[in-house]
Amino acid sequence: MTQSQHEVAYGKGSVLAYRTYLPPLVGIKEIPVSSFKGRSNILFATNIQVKVAGEAFRPSFSEGDNSLVVATDSMKNFIQRHLGSYNGSTMEGFLDYVARAFLNQYHQISSVELTGDLLSFEKMDVLNDEERLASELVFKQSNNEQSQASLLIERTDQSYEITKQQSSLKNLQLIKVQGNSFSGFIRDEYTTLPEDSNRPLFIYLDIHWVYEHEHDALGDQPGTYVAAEQIRDLAASIFDQTETKSIQHLIYEIGCTILSTFPQLRHVSFESQNHTWDLIVEDIPGSDGKVYTEPRPPYGFQLFTVTREDAYNRQKQQSQEGVSK
């Protein structure tokens, strides 16, 4: 029996909590490819999942003994109320704050794992003294990409320890209309896909990053926190600049650049999907344009992790190429 099969755990999902006027996120290391300098946190909207584990809960499964069970409805209330007392400015920091509060409150809990989605609300432009400005009061909910964080904190003999950390940018969808190729792949009796030296490329991306030192993820120290908005802008910039030979090639380049830009990160992982459109009209007289439609339901996907060693080797290769030129 594996550890996960033997685990005694339960929890609550879809815990929604909306905080107004959380302290703003400041002190971000600025990078040239991104205009992001921080978040106002006027509206901090969260969707949280919590999982608590511990052998103390085994009798509730085996014997129906609920004497040590914390009701999941109580967990929901605990999370929502602690958002009111949290004084940090990041999702990672809030998850750390809540997890430690759970362990302080309920001594039968051995570990707490929290995952939080930061729901996206964008400022609306309004007319103020004949000038269009971003409103500080009116927001619209966005269905675009969103950031996510997860932390696992375990009780040790003398303290609490972060044993797993991951920050993520989920469901980033990018289309590059040209400058992408896919050729040189195996051709046999099963191959019908033509090679393409200049295709549009429509990708879905989930990007995950892990810090070398887990506490840097909390946003407590200036210059250490990496914002999802910066990862988004960097990924788009690399997509724009790279003559991609495949999605695999693209995510490798993005990952190496992220690690070179942010040395406080340990590795970057990708889950990508290919949703490139199907060509309908190839030649339009007097125009460089074409007509496309949605692809058929099957889609390709890629999974890959870029390590710091990959980033070092890529940087070394680029330096050698520069010398040879």
Buried (B, 14 or more C-beta within 10 A) or exposed (E): EEEEEEEBBBBBEEBEBEBEEBBEBEBBBEBEBBEBEBBBBBBBBBBBBBBBBBEBBEBBEEEEEEEBBBEBEEBBEBBBEBBEEBEBBBBBBBBBBBBBBBBEEBEBBBBBBBBBBBBBBEBEEEEEEEEEEEBEEEBEEEEEBBBBBBBBBBBEEEEBEBEEBBBBBBBBEBEBBEBBBBEEEEEEEEEEEEEBEEBBBBBBBBBBBBBEEBBBBBBBEEEBBBBBBBBBBBBBBBBEEBEBBBBEBBBBBBBBBBBBBBEBBBBBBBBBBBBBBEEEEEEEEEEEEBEBEEBEEEEEEBEBEBBBEBBEEBBEEEEEEEEEE
